[in-house]
Amino acid sequence: MIRAGVRAILAAGKGIEVVAEAADGREAVTLTQAHRPDVALLDIRMPRLDGLAAGEEIARTAPGTAVAMLTTFSEDAYVSRALGGGATGFLLKSGDPRELIAGVRAVAEGAAFLSPKVARHVIEGFGAHRMGRGAAARSRVESLTPREREVLGLVGAGLSNPEIAARLHLVEGTVKAYVSAVLERLGVRNRVLAAIVAYEADLVPRD
C-alpha cells in the first residue's frame, strides 16, 4: 500500500518516471544495479536488508544513483547513519506529497534535500556544540580556494549544480569539478555532510 501511494505521488510529478519497484532491500540493490536510475528512494525499514544498509551498498556499487531515504522516523541514529552512508535526501512519510516530489528532483539534480523537520532536527543537534565545531569547520575550509569556499556556501544553501552555475556564471561541468574538489579536500562523502561544514563555518549566504 505504501509503495502504491509513493508510486502514485511520483507519477504525478512532471518528468518523473518510476522504472522499478522493490519489495525488500536486497531487491532494491539488485534493481538499482540493473536499471541505474537517477534516484533510489528507499524505506528505512525493509525485509531482508534494511534501507540504511541498502543505501550504503547502492552508494558503493552504483555511484551514479543518488540515494534518498523515506521513513517515519527522525532519530539521530537514523539520520546520521543514512547521511554517513552516502544518502543525500531524507524524507518523512508524514510530509507533504509535494515535498516528496521536490526531494526526489533535488537529489536527482545533485543537490541535498532534507525534509524541514529533519533539517531542523539535524541543525538543533549540531547547534548544541556549534561554537567548538565552528572553529574546527573554519580550520577545515582554510585549505579551500576563495571560489571553492563560495561553491561550498551555495552547496550549504541547498543549491543544485545548475543553480550554482547560474549564480556564479559558470558552466555546470566546472561547478561539478569544484564540488568534487571540495568534497575531497574536506574529506566528506556527500553534499549533505559538506553542507553541515558550510553551516558550521558560517559560509552559507544569508540571502
C-alpha positions as CSV (number, residue, x, y, z in Angstrom):
1,M,0.0,0.0,0.0
2,I,2.8,2.4,0.9
3,R,4.7,1.6,-2.4
4,A,1.5,2.2,-4.4
5,G,1.0,5.5,-2.7
6,V,4.6,6.6,-3.3
7,R,4.3,5.5,-7.0
8,A,1.1,7.5,-7.4
9,I,2.7,10.6,-5.9
10,L,5.8,10.4,-8.1
11,A,3.7,9.6,-11.2
12,A,2.0,13.0,-10.7
13,G,5.4,14.8,-10.8
14,K,6.2,16.1,-14.2
15,G,9.3,14.4,-15.7
16,I,9.5,11.7,-13.1
17,E,9.4,8.1,-14.2
18,V,9.3,5.1,-11.8
19,V,11.4,2.5,-13.6
20,A,11.3,-0.3,-10.9
21,E,9.8,-1.2,-7.6
22,A,11.3,-3.4,-5.0
23,A,9.7,-5.4,-2.1
24,D,12.8,-5.5,0.0
25,G,16.3,-4.0,0.4
26,R,18.2,-6.8,-1.4
27,E,15.9,-6.5,-4.4
28,A,16.3,-2.7,-4.3
29,V,20.0,-3.1,-4.6
30,T,19.7,-5.6,-7.5
31,L,17.2,-3.5,-9.4
32,T,19.3,-0.3,-8.9
33,Q,22.3,-2.1,-10.3
34,A,20.2,-3.3,-13.3
35,H,18.4,-0.1,-14.1
36,R,20.9,2.6,-12.9
37,P,18.1,5.1,-12.1
38,D,18.9,8.7,-11.2
39,V,17.4,8.2,-7.7
40,A,16.8,5.2,-5.4
41,L,14.1,6.0,-2.9
42,L,14.4,3.6,0.0
43,D,12.3,2.9,3.0
44,I,14.4,2.7,6.2
45,R,12.6,-0.5,7.3
46,M,12.5,-3.2,4.6
47,P,12.7,-7.0,4.8
48,R,16.0,-8.9,4.2
49,L,18.1,-5.8,4.0
50,D,17.1,-2.5,5.6
51,G,17.1,0.8,3.8
52,L,20.2,2.0,5.6
53,A,22.3,-1.0,4.5
54,A,20.8,-1.0,1.1
55,G,21.6,2.7,0.7
56,E,25.2,2.1,1.7
57,E,25.5,-0.7,-0.9
58,I,23.9,1.3,-3.6
59,A,26.2,4.3,-2.9
60,R,29.2,1.9,-3.2
61,T,28.1,-0.2,-6.3
62,A,26.0,2.3,-8.2
63,P,27.6,5.7,-7.6
64,G,25.7,7.4,-10.3
65,T,22.4,6.8,-8.4
66,A,21.5,9.3,-5.7
67,V,20.0,7.8,-2.6
68,A,17.1,9.3,-0.7
69,M,15.6,7.8,2.5
70,L,11.9,7.7,3.2
71,T,10.8,7.0,6.8
72,T,8.5,7.8,9.7
73,F,11.5,8.1,12.0
74,S,13.8,11.1,12.5
75,E,16.1,9.9,15.3
76,D,19.7,11.0,15.2
77,A,21.0,7.5,14.7
78,Y,18.9,7.0,11.5
79,V,19.8,10.4,10.1
80,S,23.5,10.2,10.9
81,R,23.9,6.7,9.5
82,A,21.9,7.5,6.4
83,L,23.9,10.6,5.6
84,G,27.2,9.0,6.5
85,G,26.3,6.1,4.2
86,G,26.0,8.3,1.2
87,A,22.3,9.3,1.2
88,T,21.7,12.9,0.0
89,G,18.0,13.0,0.8
90,F,16.0,12.3,3.9
91,L,12.2,12.5,3.7
92,L,9.4,11.8,6.2
93,K,6.4,9.8,5.1
94,S,4.2,12.2,7.1
95,G,5.4,15.1,4.9
96,D,3.5,16.9,2.1
97,P,3.4,14.9,-1.1
98,R,4.9,17.9,-2.9
99,E,7.9,17.6,-0.6
100,L,8.5,14.1,-1.8
101,I,8.5,15.2,-5.4
102,A,10.7,18.2,-4.6
103,G,13.1,15.9,-2.7
104,V,13.4,13.4,-5.5
105,R,14.0,16.1,-8.0
106,A,16.6,17.8,-5.8
107,V,18.8,14.7,-5.3
108,A,18.4,13.8,-9.0
109,E,20.0,17.2,-9.8
110,G,22.9,16.6,-7.5
111,A,21.6,18.7,-4.6
112,A,20.9,17.6,-1.0
113,F,17.4,17.6,0.4
114,L,16.3,17.1,4.0
115,S,12.6,17.5,4.9
116,P,12.2,20.6,7.0
117,K,11.5,18.6,10.2
118,V,14.7,16.6,9.7
119,A,16.7,19.6,8.8
120,R,15.6,21.4,11.9
121,H,16.4,18.3,14.0
122,V,19.9,18.0,12.5
123,I,20.7,21.7,12.9
124,E,19.5,21.7,16.5
125,G,21.6,18.7,17.2
126,F,24.7,20.3,15.8
127,G,23.8,23.7,17.4
128,A,24.4,22.4,20.9
129,H,28.1,22.2,20.1
130,R,28.3,24.7,17.4
131,M,31.0,27.0,18.9
132,G,33.6,24.3,19.1
133,R,32.5,22.8,15.9
134,G,32.5,26.2,14.2
135,A,36.2,26.7,15.0
136,A,37.0,23.2,13.7
137,A,35.0,23.8,10.5
138,R,36.7,27.2,9.8
139,S,40.0,25.5,10.1
140,R,38.9,22.8,7.7
141,V,37.8,25.3,5.0
142,E,41.1,27.3,5.2
143,S,42.6,24.9,2.6
144,L,39.9,25.8,0.1
145,T,40.4,28.5,-2.5
146,P,38.0,31.5,-2.4
147,R,36.0,30.1,-5.3
148,E,35.8,26.7,-3.6
149,R,34.5,28.3,-0.4
150,E,31.9,30.2,-2.4
151,V,30.8,27.0,-4.0
152,L,30.7,25.3,-0.6
153,G,28.5,28.1,0.8
154,L,26.0,27.6,-2.1
155,V,26.0,23.8,-1.5
156,G,25.2,24.6,2.1
157,A,22.3,26.7,0.9
158,G,20.9,23.7,-0.9
159,L,21.6,24.8,-4.4
160,S,22.0,22.2,-7.2
161,N,24.9,22.2,-9.6
162,P,22.8,24.0,-12.3
163,E,21.7,26.6,-9.8
164,I,25.2,27.2,-8.6
165,A,26.4,27.5,-12.2
166,A,23.7,30.2,-12.9
167,R,24.5,32.1,-9.7
168,L,28.3,32.2,-10.3
169,H,28.1,32.4,-14.2
170,L,30.0,29.2,-14.7
171,V,29.3,26.2,-16.8
172,E,27.8,23.2,-15.0
173,G,30.9,21.0,-15.6
174,T,33.1,23.5,-13.9
175,V,30.8,23.6,-10.9
176,K,30.8,19.8,-10.7
177,A,34.6,19.8,-10.7
178,Y,34.6,22.4,-7.9
179,V,32.1,20.3,-5.8
180,S,34.2,17.2,-6.3
181,A,37.4,19.0,-5.2
182,V,35.6,20.5,-2.1
183,L,34.4,17.0,-1.0
184,E,37.8,15.6,-1.4
185,R,39.6,18.4,0.4
186,L,37.1,18.3,3.3
187,G,37.2,14.5,3.4
188,V,33.4,14.1,3.3
189,R,31.4,11.6,1.3
190,N,28.5,13.7,0.1
191,R,26.9,17.1,-0.2
192,V,24.9,16.9,2.9
193,L,28.0,16.5,5.1
194,A,29.7,19.3,3.1
195,A,26.6,21.5,3.8
196,I,27.0,20.9,7.5
197,V,30.6,22.0,7.3
198,A,29.5,25.1,5.4
199,Y,26.9,25.8,8.0
200,E,29.3,25.4,10.9
201,A,31.9,27.6,9.1
202,D,29.3,30.3,8.5
203,L,29.8,30.2,4.8
204,V,26.1,29.9,3.8
205,P,24.9,33.1,2.3
206,R,22.1,34.9,4.1
207,D,20.0,35.9,1.1
